[in-house]
Amino acid sequence: MAVLGIGKGTWGHVARLIAETEWDKILLISNEWGQQNFAPSKEAEWILINNRAGFEILKDTIKEKLPEGEIAVSLISGSGKEHMALIAALKEKASKYEFVVLTGDGTKYF
């Protein structure tokens, strides 16, 4: 699961994470513009949000679409508000999650 912000500068990291790692399911959080302009190399599902909506609306929109099971989360892209909404949704649903990032030494989980 990854957040895609409106700044394209971090999209390359998300694209590489998708391409270089095997995932059971890929879930991307963004707005309609992000969905139209980001082309993942593998099939992905989208949670479409309105970045200007209130925090509770963002959190609830994400929460209702969270998958069951363990979730790897990338916060390399997106805004603090989006990140907080995702983390709050994960906590409220009691989801098991870990953070994932690409480094010079490969994919790392925290």
N, C-alpha and C positions, 0 to 999 in steps of 0.2 A: 504494500500500500504506500502510495506517495502523494504528497501534495505538490501541485504544479502552480506556481505563482504566475503573475502576469509578466514578470521580467524573464525573458528567454535565457538569460545568462546561466541559470542553473539547470536548464532543461537537458543539456548535454550529459550531466551527471546522471540524471534520472534515466535518460535514454540508454546510457551504457549499463546502468544497473539492471535494467530490463533485459537488454541484449546478452549480457555476460553471465547471468545467473538463471538457474532453472527455478521456476515458480509454479505452484499448483494453480494459482489465480493471481491476476494483476488487477489492482483496483486503484484508480487515479481520482484524486479530488481536485477539481478545478471549476472554472466557470465555462460558459459556452464558448467563449473566445479561445480558451485553452484547449478545449476539445476539438475545435475546428483547426487549430494551428499546430498541435503536437501530434506527431504520427509515430506511435510506438511500434517497435519492430515485431511485437507479438500481440496477440489478441488481449484486449484490456476492457474492463468494465469501468464505467464512470459514475462518480457521485458529483452531480452538478450543483454548485452553490452560487449564491449571490454574495460576493465579498462585502457588499455594503449592508447586508442584513445584520440584524443584531446577533450578539453572541449566542444566545439561547437557540435562535433559529438555526444558526450554523451547526451548533452542537447536535441538536435534535435531528437535523437532516442527515448528518454523518452517522449518528448512532443507529438510526433505523436501517441503515444499509451495511452495517459492519458484518463481516462474515463470522461464522463460528470457527473455533480452533485458534491456533497460534497465528499471530500476525507479525510480519516484519514491516517496520514503519521507517520510511525515509522522510526526513524533514529538511532536506538540503535546499528545497525550493519552497516558496510560499511565504506568507506573512506570519507574524507572531499571533495575530488573531485567529488565523486558520489553524495554526499549530495548537494553540490553546483549546480550540473547539474540538479538534481531533483527540487530543490527550484526555480532555474531560469526557468525551464520548466513550473512549476506551475504558476509562476508570468507572464510569457509571454502569457500563454493561459488564464490568468485571472481565474484560477480555485479557487474554494472555498475549503480551506483545514484547517485542524487543526492537531496538533501533538498528538500522542497517545503513552502512556507508561504504563506498568504494574508497580504498586507499592505495598508495603506491605498492602495498603488500597484498592487495586483493580485497575481497569483500570481508568486512568485519561486522560483527554483531555485538551489541551492548545491551 
